[in-house]
Amino acid sequence: MITHQRDVYNWELDQTLKIVVYIDSTMCESCLYNYLSASSQFMDKVSSDSVVYICVLQNRPMAQIQKFLLTSNISNVIVTVDIENKYLRKNNIDKYTNIITSFLLDTNNRIVLVGDPLRSNILKKMYEDKIHQIINNNSM
């Protein structure tokens, strides 16, 4: 799913948890494609309808992203382009100026964890454990 030219800071989704990743424009094209593929693989392992993975890309050419999404098998990751940096400004994440800034958000869009589960096995385990804990607590 691709979204474009929208306010992307108010996620009104049915999922209990959201992994939101902000990727700035300095990431090279092949690195971005590899990251999106890894995001999809991570979601395959999570395998829960209670979790959504959202990649917010800082201003990127839409044709570039559409071409990749049409030729890849990424159906479990939402990709949106933050054309006017609204997400960045609205959420005050410009102070976390890394190429990638990742958050696990709860149902109320509160931050549960910060850090990229795809770039650290420790964070990956923390995300998986916290996701399973929250899902199990909500199913009771």
Salt bridges, closest charged atoms under 4 A:
ASP7 OD1 - LYS86 NZ 3.06
GLU84 OE1 - LYS86 NZ 3.72
ASP106 OD2 - ARG110 NE 3.13
ASP116 OD2 - ARG119 NE 3.38
ASP129 OD1 - LYS125 NZ 2.92
